[in-house]
Amino acid sequence: HAVDVFVAVLRALARDARALAGLRLAAVGGETAAALRARLLEPDLIGDGGGALLAQAIVDAHGSGPLLYPQGAEGRPELTAALLQVA
């Protein structure tokens, strides 16, 4: 659902995928990755085992710059917690 809300907000702001130029997209799990792909947004990183694995993929990618990962309001805190541990 997070991807649906994100895309709806983009549309409400009269924006499209071009507004994401320069951002890397990440997905926690295959369902979120599929939802992004269904909207022609290819995730750069996917944590197929949950937030902790996505955090490790982010660290391993050594990327810089902004990273967007759609997450629901009730999303589990593993990704944030794991990233805070390596920061």
Buried (B, 14 or more C-beta within 10 A) or exposed (E): EBBEEBBEEBEEEEEEEEEBEEEBBBBBBEEBBEBBEEEEBEBBBBBEEBBBBBBBBBBEEEBEEEBBBBBEEEBEEBBBEBBEEEE
